[in-house]
């Protein structure tokens, strides 16, 4: 139980190799040089007490590098990986809609049962992300933690922390190296401290 407020900074990975604006879940292209610089720019000289990350390389490479530099632990959380987009992996939205208009329309409504063909349902995604979040925070009691993840994971966390309806998730811009900061204290509602879609500084 948190007797002191714990500050959590949640950071999206930066630019990756390959096309932009596609469904990218289980595929794992590396960060570009620009993508790494974007994340560096956001973090700056801020120090953390612990770091956790999605196991996917586009998040993990930066998290492990930063934690090694700061001499702190870095924990890979398997269930913080991005949503599995199944047959839509690597496609743009228009391509997915052309291939299966009915499935794409259901997916756009954000119902828990919705999924890309052959992919993970949004409900299953939400459950695993929130379970991983709670487990990671089980021993939190003050300090500043960093979590390096994906846009989809960030949307699930923002929905949970701010009690947002699922339909509102995509009304928050989360570009490359986007970040938010939340303060958590036992018995109190989470407090969003920062939401900076420009990803310029903590």
Protein Blocks (a to p, Z undefined) as FASTA:
>chain_A
ZZbdcddddddddddedjehiacfkbccdddfklmmmmmmmnmmaccfbdcddfbfklmm
mmmmmmmmnopacdddfklpccdekjmgoiafklmmmmmmmlmmmmmnopakbccehiac
fklmmmmmmmmmmmmmmmgggdjddddddfklmmmmmmmmnopafklmmmpccdehiacd
ddddehiacddfbdcfkopaZZ
